[in-house]
Amino acid sequence: MAQTTIEQKALRLLNAFERAGKSVGRVTVDGKKIELVLVELPTVDEFERVNMRHGKT
């Protein structure tokens, strides 16, 4: 059975998160510890610039 290195495990984990639609900002490997830092993308409000008032106000 082939040995999987910690770097290969980190790459698999990175690919899994990206396939799930998550944006990964940084991957840190420290010994047997893998740390992924996720990036929060700003939510886009498609009605932000639309005047929603109706009639006289």
C-alpha positions, 0 to 999 in steps of 0.5 A, a space after each residue: 500500500 502506497 504511503 500518502 504524504 501530508 502534502 498530498 493530503 493537504 492538496 486533496 483537502 484543498 481540492 475538496 474545499 474548492 470543488 465545494 465552492 469555498 475559497 481557500 486563502 492559505 494552506 499551512 502544513 505543520 508536522 501532521 497538522 493541516 490548516 486551511 484559512 477560508 476567504 469570505 467573499 463579499 455578498 453581492 446585493 443585486 438590488 443595492 442600486 435600485 430605487 424600491 420606492 413606489 408612489 409619493 413618499 
